[in-house]
Amino acid sequence: MSRSNSGYVTFLSGSIPLRLALLMSLAVVLFQLKLLNQVPVQFYSLQNSTDIANDLTPFARLIVKDKETKLSTGISNNRTRIKHKDCPFRDSSIVESIYVYPHPGSSEWEGDILSQYARQRNNSSGKNIIDEYPWISNDLYCKSAGIGPYDYNSQLVQYNTELLVRDIIIHPDSCLRTHDPDKATLFYVPYLPSAEHHNGSLFGNMSQSIHGKAIQDIITETKYELWETAFGLTSKYWKRRNGSDHILVFSEPMHGLWHPKSRRGNFHFLHSQFQTHSPIVVSNELSKTFIDMYPRCAKKNILMPYPNTNGRWFNGKLDNEVATKMFERTNIRKVYESPAAIQSEVELDRQHESKKEQELDFNATSISPLRIFGYYYQGGNHGTCTQLRRSMRDEFQCSPSGKMVQRHKNVIDNYSHAYRQATFCPCPGGDSPSAKRNFDALLSGCIPVILSEDFVWPFTAEFDRSAKINNGSSVGENAILLNSNDFSIRLPAQDHENSKFDSPKTCKPINEVGDNSSQSLQSVLDSVSLDELVRLRRGVRKAADAYSYYQKRRNLPDNPLQEGILPDGGAAHALVTALEERASGVLWEACRDEMKGKDISKDSIKKFKC
């Protein structure tokens, strides 16, 4: 019999006086607790708390102590909130918890954070022996010139994740940074591999830098010499938790601490970004295959959406421009006047006075353009899925949507305009399973149609297999923001690898008998019902908010990254929550256990699945 059961029997079998005495003691405790609940908490938790507690039973004293601790914590939290009242992340548990390694020339480039090598050289020469990190000068040059990642029309903006994560952590209006490394639960390594690699140009230097090699040496061989000489920083905090509380950011799926050529599949995740090693890796791409094979290591890291730093997507200007141009240059005033519109979109347009349309108003800052195209596709013929992409390009030219796009080229200046006038936006795999288009579609109010088996949506159970759908507005432990079925459609890529027309010139249908694999993409999408369209459109609005780095508002500058605006959108908040859950490297142990007995050099996944 257990001790607790034994005591219970003793109580029942004891004498009547003994039972009465125990009951009376319990009654006294309950009465004292009742009195406590009637007294203002400030009264007994400050100066008078000791006097009151001395008159209480031991059990009641514990209650007082607990209330006192909670009050003290509450006061501290309130002071922090007041101090950071303008910080959008002020309620996070990692406020003032992320240490940012300094760079040469910064005000914090001094003291014990420097390596012994850097301190000795500084003292002997009186000057910094460590040169300014090359990505710092590259980034400053691009920002001042408004080129590369700071030109929102450049292709390089798709690699801006590293700049946005940096701003979320170190921006003056953020409140995540601590200047005391001993108090930090996370360490941000401000290495910008894309800024270093590209330096404002689309094609960069393919050789590995000494700084990338320094970090790689720590991760793979626990060698710190290059870190201490090239970065000039102490390795003390890398050693404290084996680097599991250190944050690395990679903005490109094909690039990491070095740039291997002509490699696909799991190679970059394993051998250039080192996602199965200890640091917390923030990236905007992982594959379903990789997550299936290494689920705990994938969960240790953070998957972010591809960024869009064009403020015109968020302040309403682009929507207004597209809508105005369409009205001025075409005779289309209603969706049903378009021969290319999806039937359910036509039905929805005819209900424009109904409550449903009010609920579906996508962007309150602007006029919503009409969805006059059933779908829109434009993409190069490259990557793993060239046959699929070629077929989709040829078929689109033969579709009602493609023919209408050709007819109204004066309205369609670029894909950002077309996405705002299409109901669906097909997203096939290319060089990698994901692409910026997948997220731009959502920001445009266009429903993504995923034709990639390996593509994974961030902030969903597709990434974190242990997570549960969260119907609330925040992300908590083992919770996620989104259900991808609510805002996107998945179609088997193999059903669309062959065009349903003989050629883009004659557009003669190829008649085949069979299942959906013989249907054109427009025919498949035209079968989407009105109710399903309404449901998906609502999901798109929620997903667009979650995947935006900036909140939609009229006063947002056209180039918020260049103007130094703190990212405050759903993606920024999701990142902060994800970092909370990984503070102090708590998820590394599960990844380390998962990798026991595995030899990544024998990983045979050499390409992505279409």
C-alpha positions in Angstrom: 0.0 0.0 0.0 1.3 3.5 -0.9 2.1 6.0 1.8 -0.7 8.3 0.7 -3.2 5.4 0.9 -1.8 4.4 4.3 -2.4 7.8 5.7 -5.9 7.9 4.3 -6.7 4.6 6.0 -5.2 5.8 9.3 -7.4 8.9 9.1 -10.5 6.8 8.6 -9.6 4.3 11.2 -8.3 6.7 13.8 -10.1 7.9 16.9 -12.9 10.4 16.8 -10.9 13.1 18.6 -8.0 12.7 16.2 -10.3 13.0 13.2 -11.9 16.1 14.7 -8.5 17.7 15.3 -7.5 17.2 11.7 -10.7 18.5 10.4 -10.5 21.6 12.6 -6.9 22.3 11.4 -8.1 22.0 7.8 -11.0 24.4 8.5 -8.5 27.0 10.0 -6.4 26.8 6.9 -9.4 27.2 4.6 -10.7 30.2 6.7 -7.3 31.9 6.5 -7.2 31.4 2.8 -10.7 32.9 2.5 -9.5 35.9 4.4 -6.5 36.3 2.1 -8.7 36.4 -0.9 -10.8 39.2 0.7 -7.7 41.3 1.3 -6.3 43.4 -1.5 -3.2 41.7 -2.8 -1.1 44.8 -2.5 -1.8 44.9 1.3 -0.3 41.5 2.2 2.3 41.2 -0.5 4.4 44.2 0.4 5.5 45.5 3.9 2.8 43.8 5.8 3.2 40.4 4.2 5.8 39.2 6.8 3.6 40.2 9.8 0.5 38.5 8.3 2.4 35.4 7.2 3.8 34.9 10.8 0.3 34.4 12.0 -0.6 31.8 9.3 -0.3 28.1 9.2 2.7 26.8 7.2 0.4 25.8 4.3 -1.2 29.2 4.2 2.3 30.8 4.2 3.1 28.9 1.0 0.0 30.5 -0.6 1.1 33.9 0.4 4.6 33.3 -0.9 3.1 32.1 -4.2 0.9 35.2 -4.5 3.9 37.4 -3.7 6.0 35.8 -6.4 3.3 36.1 -9.0 2.8 39.8 -8.0 6.5 40.5 -8.3 6.7 38.8 -11.7 3.6 40.7 -12.8 5.1 44.0 -11.7 8.3 43.2 -13.6 6.4 42.2 -16.7 4.3 45.4 -16.5 7.5 47.5 -16.2 8.9 45.8 -19.2 5.8 46.4 -21.2 5.8 50.1 -20.2 9.5 50.4 -21.1 8.8 48.9 -24.5 5.3 50.2 -25.1 6.1 50.9 -28.8 7.6 47.5 -29.5 5.2 45.1 -31.2 6.9 42.1 -29.5 6.7 43.5 -26.0 4.6 40.6 -24.7 7.1 38.0 -25.8 9.1 35.9 -23.3 12.3 36.7 -25.1 12.2 40.4 -24.7 15.8 41.6 -23.9 17.0 38.0 -24.4 18.8 37.9 -27.8 22.5 38.9 -27.8 23.8 40.2 -31.1 27.5 39.7 -31.8 29.1 43.1 -32.6 31.1 43.9 -35.6 34.4 45.9 -35.9 33.8 49.6 -35.5 30.6 49.3 -33.6 30.2 50.7 -30.1 30.2 47.2 -28.5 33.5 46.2 -30.2 35.3 46.0 -26.9 35.8 44.0 -23.7 35.4 40.3 -23.1 33.2 39.7 -26.1 36.3 40.0 -28.2 38.7 37.0 -28.6 42.1 37.1 -27.0 43.6 37.5 -30.4 41.5 40.6 -31.2 42.1 42.2 -27.8 45.8 41.7 -27.9 46.1 43.1 -31.4 43.9 46.1 -30.5 46.0 46.9 -27.4 49.3 46.7 -29.2 48.3 48.7 -32.3 45.5 50.9 -30.9 43.5 50.0 -34.1 41.2 47.2 -35.0 43.2 44.4 -36.4 40.0 42.8 -37.6 38.7 44.3 -40.9 35.1 45.3 -41.3 33.0 42.3 -42.3 32.5 42.5 -46.1 28.7 42.0 -45.9 28.4 45.1 -43.8 30.0 47.4 -46.4 28.1 45.5 -49.2 24.8 46.0 -47.4 25.4 49.7 -46.7 26.4 50.3 -50.3 23.3 48.6 -51.7 21.1 50.4 -49.3 22.5 53.9 -50.0 22.3 53.3 -53.8 18.9 51.6 -53.7 20.1 48.6 -55.6 20.0 44.9 -55.2 18.0 43.8 -52.2 16.8 47.5 -51.7 15.4 47.8 -55.2 12.0 46.2 -54.7 11.7 45.5 -58.4 15.0 43.5 -58.4 15.0 39.7 -58.4 17.3 39.9 -55.4 14.5 40.9 -53.1 13.6 37.2 -52.8 16.8 36.8 -50.8 15.9 39.4 -48.2 15.0 37.1 -45.3 18.4 37.7 -43.7 17.8 41.4 -43.7 14.3 41.2 -42.3 15.3 38.8 -39.5 18.2 41.2 -38.7 15.9 44.2 -38.5 13.3 42.3 -36.3 16.1 41.6 -33.8 18.3 44.7 -33.8 15.9 47.5 -35.0 15.8 50.4 -32.4 12.0 49.9 -32.0 12.4 46.2 -31.4 12.8 45.0 -27.8 14.4 41.6 -28.3 18.0 42.5 -27.9 20.1 42.3 -24.7 23.5 43.8 -24.4 24.6 41.3 -21.8 25.6 38.0 -23.3 25.5 36.2 -19.9 21.8 36.9 -19.7 21.0 35.9 -23.2 19.0 32.8 -24.1 19.7 33.3 -27.8 22.6 34.5 -29.8 22.2 36.1 -33.2 25.1 35.7 -35.6 24.8 38.7 -37.9 26.4 37.0 -40.8 24.6 37.9 -44.1 25.7 35.2 -46.6 23.5 36.5 -49.4 24.7 40.1 -49.0 28.3 38.8 -49.0 27.7 36.5 -52.0 25.8 38.8 -54.3 27.0 42.3 -53.4 24.1 43.8 -55.3 24.4 41.6 -58.4 22.3 38.6 -59.3 25.3 36.3 -59.8 27.8 36.3 -57.0 31.2 34.9 -56.0 31.0 31.1 -55.8 34.1 30.6 -53.5 33.6 30.1 -49.8 34.6 33.1 -47.6 36.8 32.8 -44.6 33.8 33.8 -42.4 31.6 31.0 -43.8 34.4 28.6 -43.2 34.8 29.9 -39.6 31.2 29.1 -38.8 31.4 25.8 -40.6 34.5 24.8 -38.6 32.6 25.4 -35.4 29.5 23.5 -36.5 31.1 20.4 -38.0 34.4 20.1 -36.2 34.1 22.2 -33.0 37.1 24.2 -34.1 37.1 27.9 -33.0 40.4 29.3 -34.3 38.9 30.9 -37.4 36.0 32.4 -35.5 38.4 34.0 -33.0 40.7 35.3 -35.7 38.4 36.1 -38.7 35.5 37.3 -36.6 37.6 38.5 -33.7 35.1 37.2 -31.2 35.2 35.0 -28.2 34.1 31.4 -28.6 32.9 31.2 -25.0 29.2 31.4 -25.9 29.4 28.9 -28.7 30.8 26.4 -26.2 28.2 27.1 -23.5 25.4 25.1 -25.2 27.3 23.7 -28.2 25.9 26.5 -30.4 22.3 25.2 -30.0 21.2 28.7 -28.9 22.8 30.4 -31.9 20.7 31.7 -34.8 21.9 31.5 -38.4 19.9 32.8 -41.3 20.0 31.6 -44.9 17.9 33.4 -47.5 18.5 31.1 -50.5 17.6 27.4 -50.8 20.8 26.8 -52.9 23.2 28.8 -50.7 24.4 28.6 -47.2 27.9 28.8 -45.6 29.2 28.0 -49.1 27.7 27.7 -52.6 27.8 24.2 -54.1 27.1 24.1 -57.8 24.5 21.9 -59.5 23.3 20.2 -56.2 19.7 19.6 -55.4 17.6 17.4 -53.1 18.8 17.2 -49.5 22.4 18.3 -50.2 22.1 22.0 -49.4 20.0 21.4 -46.2 22.7 18.9 -45.0 26.0 20.2 -46.3 25.8 24.0 -46.9 23.2 25.0 -44.3 23.9 22.2 -41.9 20.3 21.9 -40.7 21.0 18.7 -38.8 23.7 20.3 -36.6 23.2 22.3 -33.4 22.5 26.0 -34.4 18.9 27.2 -35.0 18.7 27.7 -38.8 16.2 30.2 -40.1 15.5 29.6 -43.8 12.7 30.0 -46.4 12.9 26.5 -47.8 12.7 22.9 -46.7 11.4 19.9 -48.6 8.8 17.3 -47.6 11.3 14.6 -48.3 13.9 16.2 -45.9 11.2 16.7 -43.2 10.1 13.1 -43.6 13.7 11.9 -43.1 14.8 14.3 -40.3 11.6 15.5 -38.6 13.1 16.5 -35.3 16.0 18.3 -36.8 13.6 20.1 -39.1 11.5 21.2 -36.1 14.6 22.5 -34.4 14.9 25.0 -37.1 12.5 27.7 -38.4 10.9 27.8 -41.8 9.9 31.3 -43.0 7.9 32.6 -46.0 9.7 34.1 -49.0 9.8 37.9 -48.3 8.1 40.7 -50.2 9.6 44.1 -49.3 7.6 46.2 -51.8 5.5 48.5 -49.7 3.1 49.0 -52.6 1.8 45.5 -52.0 0.8 46.5 -48.5 -0.3 50.2 -48.7 -2.9 49.7 -51.3 -1.2 51.5 -54.2 -0.6 48.5 -56.4 -4.2 47.3 -56.0 -5.5 50.8 -56.9 -3.2 51.0 -59.9 -4.3 47.7 -61.3 -8.0 48.4 -60.8 -7.8 51.8 -62.3 -5.8 50.6 -65.3 -8.2 47.8 -66.0 -11.2 50.1 -65.9 -9.5 52.6 -68.2 -8.1 50.2 -70.8 -10.8 47.6 -71.1 -14.5 47.5 -71.4 -14.9 45.0 -68.6 -16.9 46.3 -65.6 -18.1 43.0 -64.2 -16.5 39.6 -63.9 -19.2 37.9 -66.0 -18.2 40.1 -68.9 -14.8 38.2 -69.0 -14.8 35.0 -71.1 -11.9 33.6 -69.1 -13.3 34.0 -65.5 -13.9 30.9 -63.4 -17.6 30.2 -63.2 -17.7 30.4 -59.4 -16.0 33.8 -59.5 -18.8 34.9 -61.9 -21.4 33.8 -59.4 -19.6 35.6 -56.6 -19.5 38.8 -58.6 -23.2 38.6 -59.2 -23.7 38.5 -55.4 -21.6 41.6 -55.0 -24.3 43.2 -52.8 -24.4 40.2 -50.5 -22.9 39.9 -47.1 -20.4 37.4 -48.4 -18.6 39.9 -50.5 -18.3 42.2 -47.6 -16.6 39.4 -45.6 -14.3 38.8 -48.5 -13.0 42.3 -49.0 -9.3 41.5 -49.3 -7.7 44.8 -48.7 -9.5 47.6 -46.9 -6.7 50.0 -48.0 -7.6 49.8 -51.7 -9.9 49.0 -54.5 -10.0 45.3 -55.2 -9.4 44.5 -58.9 -11.8 42.2 -60.6 -10.8 38.6 -61.0 -11.2 38.4 -64.8 -8.7 35.6 -65.4 -9.5 32.0 -64.3 -5.8 31.6 -63.6 -2.5 33.1 -64.5 0.9 31.4 -65.1 4.2 32.7 -66.2 7.5 31.0 -65.5 10.8 30.0 -67.0 11.6 26.5 -68.1 14.3 25.5 -65.5 14.9 23.3 -62.5 14.0 19.8 -61.8 10.4 20.0 -63.2 11.1 21.3 -66.7 8.6 19.1 -68.4 5.8 20.2 -66.1 6.7 23.9 -66.5 6.9 23.6 -70.3 3.5 21.9 -70.4 1.9 24.5 -68.1 3.3 27.4 -70.2 2.0 25.8 -73.5 -1.4 25.0 -72.0 -1.8 28.4 -70.5 -1.4 30.0 -73.9 -4.3 27.8 -75.2 -6.5 28.5 -72.2 -9.2 31.2 -72.2 -7.1 33.0 -69.5 -4.0 32.9 -71.6 -5.7 34.1 -74.7 -7.3 37.0 -72.8 -3.9 37.9 -71.3 -2.5 38.1 -74.9 -5.5 40.3 -75.9 -5.0 42.7 -72.9 -1.2 43.0 -72.7 -1.7 46.7 -72.2 -3.3 45.9 -68.8 -0.9 43.2 -67.7 2.4 45.0 -67.1 3.9 42.2 -64.9 2.9 39.2 -62.8 2.1 41.4 -59.8 -0.7 43.0 -61.9 -1.9 39.6 -63.3 -2.0 38.0 -59.9 -4.5 40.6 -58.7 -6.8 39.8 -61.6 -6.6 36.0 -61.4 -8.6 33.7 -59.2 -6.0 31.0 -59.1 -2.2 31.1 -59.4 -0.5 27.8 -60.2 2.9 27.2 -58.5 5.0 24.4 -59.8 8.4 23.4 -58.5 11.5 24.8 -60.2 15.1 25.0 -59.0 13.6 24.1 -55.6 10.1 23.1 -54.5 9.1 26.6 -53.3 9.3 30.1 -54.8 8.5 33.7 -54.0 5.4 33.4 -56.3 3.7 31.0 -53.8 3.5 33.8 -51.2 3.1 36.7 -53.6 0.0 34.9 -54.9 -1.5 35.0 -51.4 -0.5 38.7 -50.9 -2.4 39.4 -54.2 -5.5 37.6 -53.0 -4.9 34.8 -55.6 -5.5 31.2 -54.5 -2.2 29.2 -54.9 -2.4 25.9 -56.8 0.5 23.8 -55.7 2.0 21.4 -58.2 5.0 20.2 -56.2 5.1 17.1 -53.9 8.1 18.5 -52.0 6.7 22.0 -51.3 6.0 22.8 -47.6 4.0 25.7 -46.3 5.6 27.4 -43.2 3.6 27.7 -40.0 1.6 24.6 -40.8 1.6 20.9 -39.9 3.4 20.3 -43.2 6.5 21.6 -41.4 5.9 20.6 -37.8 4.4 17.1 -37.9 3.8 17.2 -34.1 1.8 20.4 -34.2 -1.9 20.8 -34.0 -4.2 23.2 -35.8 -4.7 26.3 -33.7 -8.0 28.0 -34.2 -6.9 31.0 -32.2 -5.0 34.1 -33.2 -1.6 33.2 -31.7 0.9 30.5 -31.9 1.7 28.5 -28.8 3.7 25.4 -27.9 2.7 22.6 -30.3 0.3 24.9 -32.1 0.3 26.4 -35.6 -1.3 29.3 -37.3 -2.5 27.8 -40.5 -4.1 24.9 -42.2 -2.9 24.9 -45.8 -6.1 23.3 -47.1 -7.9 26.5 -46.1 -6.1 28.7 -48.5 -4.5 26.6 -51.2 -5.2 23.7 -53.6 -2.8 20.8 -54.3 -2.9 19.0 -57.6 -0.7 16.0 -58.6 2.1 17.4 -60.9 2.0 14.2 -63.0 -1.5 15.0 -64.1 -0.3 18.2 -65.8 3.1 17.2 -67.2 1.6 16.9 -70.7 -0.3 19.7 -72.3 -3.9 19.0 -73.2 -3.4 20.8 -76.5 -1.3 19.8 -79.5 0.7 23.0 -79.6 0.5 26.7 -78.4 0.0 27.7 -82.1 -3.0 25.6 -83.1 -4.4 24.8 -79.6 -6.2 21.7 -80.8 -7.4 19.7 -77.8 -6.0 16.2 -77.4 -9.0 14.0 -76.7 -8.2 11.3 -74.2 -10.5 9.2 -72.1 -9.6 9.0 -68.5 -9.7 10.7 -65.1 -8.6 14.2 -64.1 -5.2 13.7 -65.7 -6.9 14.3 -69.1 -8.5 17.6 -68.0 -6.9 20.9 -68.7 -5.9 23.0 -65.7 -8.6 25.6 -66.4 -11.2 22.8 -66.5 -10.1 21.5 -63.2 -10.2 24.9 -61.6 -13.5 25.8 -63.2 -15.1 22.9 -61.3 -14.4 24.7 -57.9 -17.8 25.5 -56.4 -18.9 28.9 -55.1 -18.9 27.7 -51.5 -15.4 26.3 -51.9 -14.2 29.6 -53.5 -15.7 31.6 -50.6 -13.9 29.3 -48.1 -10.6 29.5 -49.8 -10.8 33.3 -50.2 -11.3 33.6 -46.5 -8.3 31.4 -45.9 -6.2 33.4 -48.3 -6.8 36.6 -46.4 -5.7 34.9 -43.1 -2.6 33.3 -44.7 -1.7 36.6 -46.4 -1.6 38.3 -43.0 0.4 35.5 -41.5 3.0 35.5 -44.3 3.4 39.3 -44.5 6.5 40.8 -42.9 4.8 44.2 -42.8 1.3 45.0 -41.7 -1.0 46.4 -44.3 -1.6 50.1 -43.8 -2.0 53.2 -46.0 1.0 55.1 -44.5 3.6 52.3 -45.1 6.4 53.7 -47.4 6.9 52.1 -50.8 10.3 50.9 -49.7 10.0 50.0 -46.0 13.2 48.0 -45.9 15.3 50.8 -47.3 13.7 53.3 -45.0 14.3 51.2 -42.0 10.7 50.4 -41.0 10.5 47.6 -38.3 8.9 44.5 -39.8 5.7 44.1 -37.7 3.5 41.7 -39.8 2.4 38.2 -39.1 5.6 36.6 -40.3 7.6 38.8 -37.9 5.4 37.8 -34.9 5.6 34.1 -36.0 9.4 34.3 -36.1 9.5 35.7 -32.5 7.2 33.0 -31.3 9.3 30.3 -33.0 12.4 31.8 -31.4 10.7 31.7 -28.0 10.1 27.9 -28.4 13.8 27.4 -29.2 15.4 29.6 -26.6 18.4 28.1 -24.8 18.6 25.5 -27.6 15.9 23.3 -26.0 15.1 21.5 -29.3 18.6 20.5 -30.1 18.7 17.4 -27.9 15.9 15.7 -29.8 17.6 16.4 -33.1 20.9 15.1 -31.8 19.3 11.9 -30.7 17.6 11.5 -34.1 21.0 11.8 -35.8 22.6 9.1 -33.8 23.7 6.3 -36.1 22.9 8.3 -39.2 25.6 9.1 -41.8 24.5 12.2 -43.8 27.3 11.5 -46.3 25.3 8.5 -47.4 22.1 10.5 -47.9 21.0 9.6 -51.5 18.4 12.3 -52.2 19.8 14.1 -55.1 16.8 15.9 -56.5 13.4 17.3 -55.5 10.1 15.7 -56.2 7.8 17.4 -58.7 
